[in-house]
Amino acid sequence: MHPSSQVSFVKKQLKEAREPYLSAYKQLLAYADTALSQKHRALSDFAVPGFYVDPDGHRNNSKSLQSDSFNAYATALAFALSGERKYAKKSRYFLLAWSTTNKGYSQADGPLVMSYSGPGMVIAAQLLKDAGYLSKRDLEQIEPWVADVYRRACNEIRLRKNNWADWGRYGSVLSAAFLEDANEMAENIRLIRSDLDHKIASDGHMPEEVRRQDRGLWYTYFSLAPITAACWVVLQTEGTDLLRGGTEGALLKKGLDYLLHYVKEPGNWPWYENQRPGSPFLWPGNLMEAMELIYDDHSFGSYAGEARPIVYPVHHFAWTFPTLMKPKIGY
């Protein structure tokens, strides 16, 4: 998610006190400093009941991984940019807590929530690994958890037809990058290519997501976020450009344009009334901020601009720090 070229670029912007990077960095450090005092919430069995069956149980059990995943991510990124080892030490603490305690997941939404809440853990592990901070013994503990618990959850759902598959593929791509598994990376690229024209129609709407009644707009975002994030990781790791190349790139751009249009005009959403409108400050502001330079489309940045610096610190982790770590092609 954050290749060394991007980390170096952002560090240069911070050294020169350039905005909005400086404000976004201060925002990151506030989160990271808060994380320093937090205790892990690792569970042996990450049991998450179905949201529409037991919403309170779903939310309460999900928070354990979601809070620890964000804290691990925030502290690892703070370390990568600042070099302060207190942040690396805390990120490692969360990683080892989950990799030594968590043995699996269960109940109806276990694999889905593991898939969309766990990316912060894998990104944190990648950042610490890239910095040479993790010891051989650390990796011998973390890698099996990524391979046998997290990736297993992701691969269990990556053949589904809706956003479940998108989160599964994104998590599997992150895992393949961290584990240096070229075969798994190739399989995820194949899967993304295999059904993108089913996921995104020629006009840009997402058939599997718009059917979700008054949450259709949200689920459209919730599908596009992991698809675009997976494609970004593929590009940085393997070099294939699914974001802009060929049919895939054209479809993704149409999907993003469609989402932005109706986020601005939710009352005109043609599929179901009473849509949650979203916001530049949360979703899809984080996605639009992340995609502005990828597609050189200032309408994305114009939408997100009032909310800068944007952080999405809860629930799922695709575009979590899009202002500070803003993707662009070539650093």
Secondary structure, 3 states (H helix, E strand, C coil): CCCHHHHHHHHHHHHCCCCCHHHHHHHHHHHHHHHCCCCCCCCCEEECCCCCCCHHHHHHHHHHHHHHHHHHHHHHHHHHHHCCHHHHHHHHHHHHHHHHHCCEEECCCHHHHHHHHCHHHHHHHHHHHHCCCCCHHHHHHHHHHHHHHHHHHHHHHCCCCCHHHHHHHHHHHHHHHHHCCHHHHHHHHHHHHHHHHHHCCCCCCCHHHHCCHHHHHHHHHHHHHHHHHHHHHHHHHCCCCCCCCHHHHHHHHHHHHHHHHHHHCHHHCCCCCCCCCCECCCCEHHHHHHHHHHHCCHHHHHHHHCCCCCCCCCCCCCCCCCCCCCCCCCC
